[in-house]
């Protein structure tokens, strides 16, 4: 009996140590919570240890008074209101400890627990809180409490089953939860059987020290796990920041490249206009002139290269029009120069009646590039699948191949200008970067991932919903047949010369001006001209200044004006194109198309 009394005193000391340790963990978690607002696990584990610390404190106070009894009829004996009130608080707080332990475990595992589980645990908390009113002895309360705590321990353990095991934190937490369940099984058995097996009273007297060890392991493991979880999220945020920084760096490179290309495009498009114009004139007089045909073909090739480079600036215009996805894919497949074997390797999935709004030329270029790359990446017998399907954002185009795929370390650079995995002389590394620029200009996304079962590469292009651009309306001017007069305004003499010859070939009487200012001086009277063809980028007021002056002073003349430019990539050109009330034709142009626009004077066109 003396030994039992000493053990009970030591148990009381252990209970005070337990309470003190629980409050220490409350303070630690409170400090961590203050700087960590994003994780719900911090809140749940903080409240769990606050409930545990409060429960142990209440129980320690109750048993401290039981050791100070001077009279056998003291109101601190079991059955009186004071110990009953302590037991009610203790049982309810221990139930809350189990509840928040489960909720914190689910939050740490980033899982959503079923609603019925919380309802069940709250019912158990209520049962524990009222049990002292029916069972006034602590041993009976421990028997009631044990299965609830064991159940909470195993539910928390199952929630943490999907948490990554890197580091020691999750392992310690899982081990301590198993230890907590075992300790409560032992405590419940000892409390229920100590009358039949007297030696179990020693277990009851020393259980606070077992609980102390489990509590220390659990608290330490939770703190370490929370720190590791914070580190993982910080690392993920750092990786996201690095990704965004790469995107920003790429955009800055593209802006710098666009500034350079706007000047390059203007300087190249003017001589290309002259070359194409004279090649067309030669071909019109010498139908079988092979040299003229080759010159025209190579000039057209140069025009395509310049327009592709301009697309990299991300500022070129993409007029939207309604299209059918099936027709777009079919047109692209038919337009790619494929041999018979390559054509047989294409598999186009059935595409429903999908309509969307986008730049037709740009989308053809994007899909043609992806399909050509997929065919080149696949083996000679490898298949290429092309699909289109609606998505929440708009419409998704997918191109999948059976090639080696794209290694993860290369995906971040895959859409950078001039980056290529092909050998020397087999590519400039512009195809995917141009596709990326066109898709971005539509507000969409383009990405690459592994194909099914890790085979090949899968490119996805998402084009968001958009409304078609409405064409600006304009009055159609009826011209006077062979007496039509055309004013050409361009600072490049060679461009004026070839446009003049092409216009005279079509029956126009032509006058020239080398600047917008000179168009208003000398013998040029604006009202006398049936049409005005004006370059946009010139010294002085330029085409934009002439547009604004016509708009304010000569609105009738503006109705007869067509603007041309070799630069649609610079910010100034982009801004002007958005407010331009007249057609804006890009150099180098097809002269038949140009004069078709001059003849009919549509409200808005761009070629």
C-alpha positions as CSV (number, residue, x, y, z in Angstrom):
1,X,0.0,0.0,0.0
2,X,2.8,2.3,0.8
3,X,4.4,1.6,-2.6
4,X,1.1,2.3,-4.3
5,X,0.8,5.7,-2.5
6,X,4.4,6.6,-3.6
7,X,3.7,5.6,-7.1
8,X,0.5,7.7,-7.1
9,X,2.5,10.7,-5.9
10,X,5.1,10.1,-8.7
11,X,2.2,9.8,-11.1
12,X,1.0,13.2,-10.0
13,X,4.4,14.6,-10.6
14,X,4.4,13.0,-14.1
15,X,0.9,14.6,-14.7
16,X,2.3,18.1,-13.9
17,X,5.2,17.5,-16.2
18,X,2.8,16.3,-19.0
19,X,0.8,19.5,-18.6
20,X,3.9,21.7,-18.6
21,X,5.3,19.9,-21.8
22,X,1.9,20.3,-23.5
23,X,1.9,24.1,-22.8
24,X,5.5,24.3,-24.2
25,X,4.3,22.8,-27.5
26,X,1.3,25.2,-27.4
27,X,3.8,28.1,-27.2
28,X,5.9,26.6,-30.0
29,X,3.0,26.1,-32.3
30,X,1.6,29.5,-31.5
31,X,4.9,31.1,-32.5
32,X,4.9,29.1,-35.8
33,X,1.3,29.9,-36.4
34,X,2.0,33.6,-36.2
35,X,4.4,33.4,-39.2
36,X,2.6,30.7,-41.1
37,X,-1.0,31.7,-42.1
38,X,-1.2,29.5,-45.2
39,X,-1.4,26.1,-43.6
40,X,-4.5,24.9,-41.8
41,X,-2.5,22.1,-40.2
42,X,-0.8,24.6,-37.9
43,X,-4.2,25.8,-36.6
44,X,-5.6,22.4,-36.0
45,X,-2.5,21.1,-34.2
46,X,-2.2,24.3,-32.1
47,X,-5.8,23.8,-30.9
48,X,-5.2,20.1,-30.3
49,X,-2.3,20.7,-28.0
50,X,-4.1,23.6,-26.3
51,X,-7.0,21.3,-25.6
52,X,-4.6,18.6,-24.3
53,X,-2.7,21.0,-22.1
54,X,-5.9,22.4,-20.6
55,X,-7.2,18.8,-20.0
56,X,-4.0,17.8,-18.2
57,X,-3.9,21.0,-16.2
58,X,-7.5,20.4,-15.0
59,X,-6.8,16.8,-14.1
60,X,-3.5,17.8,-12.3
61,X,-5.4,20.3,-10.2
62,X,-8.0,17.7,-9.3
63,X,-5.5,15.1,-8.1
64,X,-3.3,17.7,-6.4
65,X,-6.2,18.5,-4.1
66,X,-6.9,14.8,-3.5
67,X,-3.5,14.5,-2.0
68,X,-4.2,17.4,0.4
69,X,-7.4,15.8,1.9
70,X,-7.6,16.4,5.7
71,X,-11.1,15.0,6.1
72,X,-12.8,11.9,4.8
73,X,-15.9,13.9,3.8
74,X,-13.9,16.5,1.7
75,X,-15.8,17.8,-1.3
76,X,-12.8,16.8,-3.5
77,X,-13.7,13.1,-3.1
78,X,-15.1,11.4,-6.2
79,X,-18.9,12.0,-6.5
80,X,-18.8,15.6,-5.3
81,X,-19.4,18.6,-7.6
82,X,-15.7,19.8,-7.7
83,X,-14.1,16.6,-9.0
84,X,-17.1,16.0,-11.3
85,X,-16.7,19.4,-12.8
86,X,-13.0,18.7,-13.4
87,X,-13.8,15.4,-15.0
88,X,-16.4,17.0,-17.3
89,X,-13.8,19.5,-18.5
90,X,-11.1,16.9,-18.7
91,X,-13.2,14.4,-20.8
92,X,-14.5,17.2,-23.1
93,X,-11.1,18.6,-23.7
94,X,-9.6,15.2,-24.4
95,X,-12.3,14.7,-27.0
96,X,-11.4,18.0,-28.6
97,X,-7.8,16.9,-28.6
98,X,-8.7,13.8,-30.6
99,X,-10.9,15.9,-33.0
100,X,-8.2,18.5,-33.8
101,X,-5.6,15.7,-34.0
102,X,-7.7,14.1,-36.8
103,X,-8.4,17.4,-38.6
104,X,-4.7,18.4,-38.4
105,X,-3.6,15.1,-39.9
106,X,-6.0,15.4,-42.8
107,X,-4.8,19.0,-43.4
108,X,-1.2,17.9,-43.3
109,X,-1.9,15.2,-45.8
110,X,-3.8,17.8,-48.0
111,X,-6.9,15.6,-47.9
112,X,-10.6,16.4,-47.5
113,X,-12.1,14.2,-44.7
114,X,-15.7,12.9,-45.1
115,X,-18.3,15.0,-43.4
116,X,-19.8,12.0,-41.5
117,X,-16.4,11.5,-39.8
118,X,-16.6,14.9,-38.1
119,X,-20.2,14.4,-37.1
120,X,-19.2,11.1,-35.5
121,X,-16.2,12.6,-33.6
122,X,-18.3,15.5,-32.3
123,X,-20.8,12.9,-31.0
124,X,-18.0,11.2,-29.2
125,X,-16.8,14.5,-27.7
126,X,-20.3,15.1,-26.4
127,X,-20.5,11.6,-25.0
128,X,-17.1,12.0,-23.2
129,X,-18.2,15.4,-21.7
130,X,-21.4,14.0,-20.2
131,X,-19.9,10.6,-19.0
132,X,-18.7,12.0,-15.6
133,X,-22.3,12.8,-14.7
134,X,-23.0,9.0,-14.9
135,X,-19.5,7.6,-14.0
136,X,-17.9,9.6,-11.2
137,X,-14.7,7.5,-10.8
138,X,-11.6,8.3,-12.9
139,X,-11.0,4.6,-13.7
140,X,-14.4,4.2,-15.3
141,X,-13.9,7.4,-17.3
142,X,-10.6,6.1,-18.6
143,X,-12.4,2.9,-19.8
144,X,-14.9,5.2,-21.7
145,X,-12.1,7.5,-23.0
146,X,-9.7,4.7,-24.2
147,X,-11.7,3.5,-27.3
148,X,-12.4,7.1,-28.5
149,X,-8.7,8.0,-28.3
150,X,-7.6,4.8,-30.0
151,X,-10.0,5.4,-32.8
152,X,-8.8,9.0,-33.3
153,X,-5.2,7.8,-33.3
154,X,-5.9,5.3,-36.1
155,X,-8.0,7.7,-38.1
156,X,-5.2,10.3,-37.9
157,X,-2.7,7.6,-38.9
158,X,-4.7,6.6,-41.9
159,X,-5.0,10.2,-43.0
160,X,-1.2,10.5,-42.9
161,X,-0.8,7.4,-45.1
162,X,-0.3,9.6,-48.2
163,X,2.1,12.1,-46.8
164,X,5.6,11.9,-48.3
165,X,8.1,10.2,-46.0
166,X,11.1,12.4,-46.8
167,X,12.7,13.4,-43.5
168,X,12.1,12.2,-40.0
169,X,9.0,14.2,-39.1
170,X,6.3,12.0,-40.7
171,X,8.0,8.9,-39.4
172,X,8.0,10.2,-35.9
173,X,4.4,11.3,-36.1
174,X,3.2,7.9,-37.4
175,X,5.3,6.1,-34.7
176,X,3.9,8.3,-32.0
177,X,0.3,7.8,-33.1
178,X,0.9,4.1,-33.0
179,X,2.4,4.5,-29.5
180,X,-0.5,6.7,-28.5
181,X,-3.0,4.0,-29.6
182,X,-1.0,1.3,-27.7
183,X,-0.8,3.4,-24.6
184,X,-4.5,4.0,-24.5
185,X,-5.3,0.3,-25.1
186,X,-3.0,-0.5,-22.1
187,X,-4.6,2.3,-20.0
188,X,-8.1,1.2,-20.9
189,X,-7.3,-2.4,-20.1
190,X,-5.6,-1.5,-16.8
191,X,-8.5,0.7,-15.8
192,X,-11.1,-1.9,-16.5
193,X,-9.3,-4.9,-15.1
194,X,-7.3,-3.6,-12.1
195,X,-9.9,-5.0,-9.6
196,X,-9.5,-8.5,-11.0
197,X,-5.7,-8.1,-11.6
198,X,-4.2,-6.0,-8.8
199,X,-0.8,-5.7,-10.5
200,X,-2.4,-3.5,-13.1
201,X,-2.7,-0.8,-10.5
202,X,1.0,-0.2,-11.0
203,X,0.3,0.4,-14.7
204,X,-2.4,3.0,-13.7
205,X,0.0,4.6,-11.3
206,X,2.8,5.0,-13.8
207,X,0.8,5.6,-17.0
208,X,1.5,9.4,-17.0
209,X,5.2,8.6,-17.7
210,X,4.3,6.4,-20.7
211,X,1.9,9.2,-21.9
212,X,4.7,11.7,-21.4
213,X,7.0,9.9,-23.7
214,X,4.4,9.4,-26.4
215,X,3.3,13.1,-26.0
216,X,6.9,14.3,-26.4
217,X,7.4,12.1,-29.5
218,X,4.1,13.3,-31.0
219,X,4.7,17.0,-30.4
220,X,8.3,16.8,-31.7
221,X,7.2,14.9,-34.8
222,X,4.4,17.3,-35.5
223,X,6.6,20.3,-35.2
224,X,9.2,18.7,-37.5
225,X,6.5,17.7,-40.0
226,X,5.1,21.1,-40.1
227,X,8.5,22.6,-40.6
228,X,9.2,20.2,-43.4
229,X,5.7,20.9,-45.0
230,X,6.5,24.6,-44.8
231,X,9.9,23.9,-46.5
232,X,8.2,22.0,-49.3
233,X,5.7,24.8,-49.9
234,X,8.4,27.4,-49.8
235,X,10.4,25.3,-52.3
236,X,7.4,25.0,-54.5
237,X,6.9,28.7,-54.3
238,X,10.6,29.3,-55.2
239,X,10.2,27.0,-58.2
240,X,7.1,28.9,-59.3
241,X,9.0,32.1,-58.9
242,X,11.9,30.8,-61.0
243,X,9.4,29.7,-63.7
244,X,7.8,33.2,-63.7
245,X,11.2,34.8,-63.8
246,X,12.1,32.6,-66.8
247,X,8.8,33.7,-68.4
248,X,9.6,37.4,-67.6
249,X,13.2,37.0,-69.0
250,X,11.8,35.4,-72.2
251,X,9.2,38.2,-72.6
252,X,11.9,40.8,-72.1
253,X,14.0,39.0,-74.8
254,X,11.1,39.0,-77.1
255,X,10.4,42.7,-76.5
256,X,14.0,43.5,-77.2
257,X,13.9,41.2,-80.3
258,X,10.7,42.8,-81.4
259,X,12.3,46.3,-81.2
260,X,15.1,45.1,-83.4
261,X,12.8,43.2,-85.8
262,X,10.5,46.1,-86.3
263,X,13.4,48.0,-87.9
264,X,14.7,45.0,-89.7
265,X,11.3,44.2,-91.1
266,X,10.8,47.7,-92.4
267,X,14.3,47.7,-94.0
268,X,13.8,44.3,-95.6
269,X,10.2,44.5,-96.6
270,X,10.8,47.6,-98.8
271,X,13.4,45.9,-101.0
272,X,11.3,42.7,-101.1
273,X,8.4,44.8,-102.3
274,X,10.6,46.1,-105.1
275,X,11.9,42.7,-106.0
276,X,8.5,41.1,-106.1
277,X,7.0,44.0,-108.0
278,X,9.6,43.9,-110.8
279,X,9.6,40.1,-110.9
280,X,5.9,40.3,-111.5
281,X,6.4,42.9,-114.2
282,X,9.0,40.7,-115.9
283,X,6.7,37.7,-115.7
284,X,3.8,39.6,-117.2
285,X,5.9,40.4,-120.3
286,X,7.8,37.2,-120.4
287,X,5.5,34.4,-119.4
288,X,8.2,31.7,-119.6
289,X,11.0,33.6,-117.9
290,X,12.3,31.0,-115.4
291,X,14.7,33.5,-113.8
292,X,11.8,35.8,-112.9
293,X,9.8,32.9,-111.4
294,X,12.8,31.8,-109.2
295,X,13.4,35.4,-108.1
296,X,9.7,35.7,-107.1
297,X,9.7,32.4,-105.3
298,X,12.8,33.2,-103.3
299,X,11.4,36.7,-102.5
300,X,8.2,35.1,-101.2
301,X,10.3,32.8,-99.1
302,X,12.1,35.8,-97.6
303,X,8.8,37.5,-96.9
304,X,7.7,34.4,-95.0
305,X,10.8,34.5,-92.9
306,X,10.4,38.2,-92.1
307,X,6.8,37.7,-91.1
308,X,7.8,34.8,-88.9
309,X,10.4,36.9,-87.2
310,X,7.8,39.7,-86.7
311,X,5.5,37.2,-85.0
312,X,8.2,36.7,-82.3
313,X,7.8,40.3,-81.2
314,X,4.4,39.3,-79.8
315,X,3.0,42.6,-81.0
316,X,1.8,41.7,-84.5
317,X,-1.9,41.8,-85.1
318,X,-4.1,38.7,-85.2
319,X,-7.5,39.6,-86.7
320,X,-10.0,37.1,-85.4
321,X,-12.6,35.3,-87.5
322,X,-15.0,32.4,-86.9
323,X,-13.7,29.0,-88.0
324,X,-14.6,25.3,-87.7
325,X,-12.0,23.3,-86.0
326,X,-12.5,20.3,-88.3
327,X,-12.0,22.5,-91.4
328,X,-8.9,24.1,-89.9
329,X,-7.2,20.8,-89.2
330,X,-8.2,19.4,-92.6
331,X,-6.8,22.5,-94.4
332,X,-3.5,22.3,-92.4
333,X,-3.1,18.6,-93.1
334,X,-3.7,19.1,-96.8
335,X,-1.4,22.1,-96.9
336,X,1.6,20.4,-95.5
337,X,4.0,19.1,-98.1
338,X,3.9,15.4,-97.2
339,X,5.0,12.3,-99.1
340,X,2.6,9.4,-99.3
341,X,4.2,7.5,-96.4
342,X,4.1,10.5,-94.1
343,X,0.5,11.2,-94.9
344,X,-0.5,7.6,-94.0
345,X,1.1,8.1,-90.5
346,X,-1.4,10.9,-89.6
347,X,-4.4,10.0,-87.5
348,X,-7.0,12.7,-87.2
349,X,-9.6,12.0,-84.5
350,X,-13.2,12.7,-85.2
351,X,-13.8,16.4,-84.4
352,X,-17.3,17.5,-83.5
353,X,-18.9,20.7,-84.8
354,X,-16.6,23.0,-82.9
355,X,-16.5,26.7,-83.8
356,X,-14.1,29.2,-82.4
357,X,-12.6,32.6,-83.2
358,X,-9.0,33.0,-84.0
359,X,-6.5,34.3,-86.6
360,X,-6.8,31.7,-89.4
361,X,-3.3,32.2,-90.8
362,X,-1.7,32.1,-87.3
363,X,-3.5,29.0,-86.3
364,X,-2.6,27.2,-89.5
365,X,1.0,28.1,-88.9
366,X,0.9,26.8,-85.3
367,X,-0.7,23.5,-86.2
368,X,1.5,23.0,-89.3
369,X,4.6,23.5,-87.1
370,X,3.5,21.0,-84.4
371,X,2.4,18.4,-87.0
372,X,5.7,18.7,-88.9
373,X,7.7,18.5,-85.7
374,X,5.8,15.4,-84.6
375,X,6.3,13.6,-87.9
376,X,10.1,14.5,-87.8
377,X,10.4,13.3,-84.2
378,X,8.6,9.9,-84.8
379,X,10.2,6.9,-86.3
380,X,9.5,6.1,-90.0
381,X,6.6,3.9,-88.8
382,X,5.5,6.1,-85.9
383,X,2.0,7.5,-85.9
384,X,0.9,11.1,-85.2
385,X,-2.5,11.8,-83.6
386,X,-4.3,15.1,-84.0
387,X,-7.3,16.0,-81.9
388,X,-9.5,18.9,-81.1
389,X,-12.0,19.1,-78.2
390,X,-13.8,21.8,-76.2
391,X,-12.5,22.7,-72.7
392,X,-13.6,25.1,-70.0
393,X,-11.4,27.9,-71.3
394,X,-12.2,27.5,-75.0
395,X,-10.9,24.8,-77.4
396,X,-7.9,22.5,-77.1
397,X,-5.8,21.2,-80.0
398,X,-3.6,18.2,-79.3
399,X,-0.7,16.8,-81.4
400,X,0.8,13.5,-80.1
401,X,3.7,11.6,-81.6
402,X,5.5,8.3,-80.9
403,X,9.0,9.8,-80.8
404,X,11.5,9.9,-77.9
405,X,9.6,12.7,-76.1
406,X,10.9,15.9,-74.6
407,X,13.2,15.5,-71.5
408,X,11.8,17.6,-68.5
409,X,15.0,19.6,-68.3
410,X,14.5,20.9,-71.9
411,X,10.8,21.8,-71.7
412,X,11.5,25.1,-70.0
413,X,13.6,26.2,-73.0
414,X,11.6,24.6,-75.7
415,X,9.8,27.7,-76.7
416,X,12.8,30.1,-76.6
417,X,13.8,31.7,-79.8
418,X,16.7,30.0,-81.6
419,X,16.7,27.0,-79.3
420,X,16.7,23.7,-81.1
421,X,17.5,20.1,-80.5
422,X,18.1,19.4,-84.2
423,X,21.5,19.1,-85.7
424,X,23.4,22.0,-87.4
425,X,21.7,23.2,-90.5
426,X,18.4,21.3,-89.8
427,X,16.5,24.2,-88.1
428,X,16.8,27.7,-86.8
429,X,14.9,27.0,-83.6
430,X,12.1,29.5,-84.5
431,X,9.1,27.2,-85.2
432,X,8.0,26.6,-81.6
433,X,8.9,30.1,-80.4
434,X,6.8,31.6,-83.3
435,X,3.9,29.2,-82.4
436,X,4.2,30.2,-78.7
437,X,4.1,33.9,-79.7
438,X,1.0,33.4,-81.9
439,X,-0.8,31.4,-79.2
440,X,0.1,34.0,-76.5
441,X,-1.2,36.8,-78.7
442,X,-4.6,35.0,-78.7
443,X,-4.5,34.8,-74.9
444,X,-4.0,31.1,-75.0
445,X,-1.4,28.6,-73.8
446,X,0.9,26.0,-75.4
447,X,2.5,23.2,-73.4
448,X,4.3,19.9,-73.8
449,X,4.0,16.8,-71.7
450,X,4.7,13.1,-71.9
451,X,2.3,11.0,-74.1
452,X,0.2,8.2,-72.7
453,X,2.3,5.6,-70.8
454,X,5.3,7.9,-71.1
455,X,5.6,7.4,-74.8
456,X,6.3,10.3,-77.2
457,X,5.4,13.9,-76.7
458,X,2.0,15.5,-76.4
459,X,1.6,19.2,-77.3
460,X,-1.5,21.0,-76.2
461,X,-2.7,24.4,-77.5
462,X,-5.6,26.1,-75.7
463,X,-7.3,28.9,-77.5
464,X,-9.8,30.8,-75.2
465,X,-13.2,31.9,-76.1
466,X,-13.2,35.2,-78.0
467,X,-15.5,37.3,-80.1
468,X,-14.8,37.9,-83.8
469,X,-13.6,41.4,-84.6
470,X,-16.1,43.4,-86.4
471,X,-15.0,45.0,-89.6
472,X,-15.2,48.8,-89.8
473,X,-17.7,49.9,-92.3
474,X,-16.9,52.5,-95.0
475,X,-18.6,54.1,-98.0
476,X,-17.6,52.6,-101.4
477,X,-16.3,55.3,-103.8
478,X,-17.4,54.9,-107.4
479,X,-14.4,55.8,-109.6
480,X,-14.4,57.3,-113.1
481,X,-13.0,54.5,-115.2
482,X,-9.8,55.4,-117.2
483,X,-9.5,58.8,-115.6
484,X,-8.7,57.5,-112.1
485,X,-5.9,59.2,-110.3
486,X,-3.7,57.7,-107.6
487,X,-1.3,59.4,-105.2
488,X,1.5,57.3,-103.9
489,X,3.2,58.6,-100.7
490,X,6.4,56.7,-99.8
491,X,9.9,57.9,-98.8
492,X,11.5,55.0,-100.8
493,X,12.0,56.0,-104.4
494,X,12.3,52.4,-105.6
495,X,9.0,51.4,-103.9
496,X,7.3,54.4,-105.5
497,X,8.7,53.4,-108.8
498,X,7.5,49.8,-108.8
499,X,4.1,50.7,-107.4
500,X,3.7,53.3,-110.0
501,X,4.5,50.8,-112.8
502,X,2.1,48.3,-111.4
503,X,-0.6,51.0,-111.0
504,X,-0.1,52.3,-114.6
505,X,-0.3,48.8,-115.8
506,X,-3.8,48.7,-114.3
507,X,-4.9,52.0,-115.8
508,X,-4.2,54.5,-113.0
509,X,-2.8,58.0,-113.6
510,X,-0.2,58.3,-110.9
511,X,1.4,61.1,-108.9
512,X,4.1,60.6,-106.3
513,X,5.1,62.3,-103.0
514,X,8.2,61.4,-100.8
515,X,6.6,62.4,-97.5
516,X,3.2,63.2,-96.0
517,X,4.0,66.9,-95.8
518,X,4.8,67.1,-99.6
519,X,1.4,65.5,-100.3
520,X,-0.2,68.7,-99.1
521,X,2.1,71.1,-101.1
522,X,2.8,71.9,-104.7
523,X,0.6,70.6,-107.5
524,X,-0.9,67.7,-105.3
525,X,-4.5,68.6,-104.5
526,X,-5.9,65.9,-102.3
527,X,-9.4,66.4,-103.5
528,X,-8.5,65.6,-107.1
529,X,-7.3,62.0,-106.4
530,X,-9.5,59.0,-106.5
531,X,-7.2,57.0,-104.2
532,X,-4.3,57.6,-102.0
533,X,-1.7,54.9,-101.2
534,X,0.4,56.0,-98.2
535,X,3.3,54.3,-96.4
536,X,3.0,54.3,-92.6
537,X,6.6,54.7,-91.5
538,X,8.2,57.8,-92.9
539,X,10.1,60.9,-91.6
540,X,8.0,63.8,-90.4
541,X,4.4,63.3,-89.7
542,X,4.4,59.9,-91.4
543,X,1.3,57.9,-92.3
544,X,-0.2,58.2,-88.8
545,X,0.0,62.0,-88.9
546,X,-1.6,62.0,-92.4
547,X,-4.4,59.7,-91.2
548,X,-5.1,62.1,-88.3
549,X,-5.0,65.2,-90.5
550,X,-7.3,63.6,-93.1
551,X,-9.7,62.5,-90.3
552,X,-10.0,66.1,-89.0
553,X,-9.7,68.2,-92.2
554,X,-10.3,65.9,-95.2
555,X,-12.7,63.1,-94.1
556,X,-13.7,62.4,-97.7
557,X,-10.0,61.9,-98.7
558,X,-9.5,59.5,-95.8
559,X,-12.3,57.4,-97.3
560,X,-10.2,57.0,-100.4
561,X,-6.9,56.2,-98.6
562,X,-5.2,52.8,-98.2
563,X,-2.1,52.6,-95.9
564,X,0.8,50.2,-96.4
565,X,3.6,49.3,-94.0
566,X,6.6,47.1,-93.8
567,X,6.4,47.1,-90.0
568,X,3.5,45.7,-88.0
569,X,5.5,44.6,-85.0
570,X,6.6,47.9,-83.5
571,X,4.4,49.3,-80.6
572,X,3.7,52.4,-82.7
573,X,2.4,50.4,-85.6
574,X,0.3,48.2,-83.3
575,X,-1.3,51.2,-81.7
576,X,-2.0,52.8,-85.0
577,X,-3.5,49.6,-86.5
578,X,-6.0,49.5,-83.6
579,X,-7.3,53.0,-84.3
580,X,-6.8,53.1,-88.1
581,X,-10.1,53.8,-89.9
582,X,-8.8,52.5,-93.2
583,X,-7.3,49.3,-94.7
584,X,-3.7,48.6,-93.6
585,X,-1.8,46.4,-96.0
586,X,1.5,44.8,-95.0
587,X,4.6,44.9,-97.3
588,X,5.7,43.0,-99.3
589,X,2.3,42.7,-100.8
590,X,0.8,40.8,-103.7
591,X,0.0,43.6,-106.2
592,X,-3.2,42.0,-107.4
593,X,-4.5,41.9,-103.8
594,X,-3.2,45.4,-103.1
595,X,-5.0,47.0,-106.1
596,X,-8.1,44.9,-105.4
597,X,-8.3,46.7,-102.1
598,X,-7.5,50.1,-103.6
599,X,-10.3,49.5,-106.2
600,X,-13.0,48.4,-103.9
601,X,-11.8,50.4,-100.8
602,X,-13.2,48.1,-98.1
603,X,-13.7,49.3,-94.6
604,X,-11.0,47.2,-93.1
605,X,-8.4,44.7,-94.4
606,X,-4.9,43.5,-93.7
607,X,-2.8,41.2,-95.8
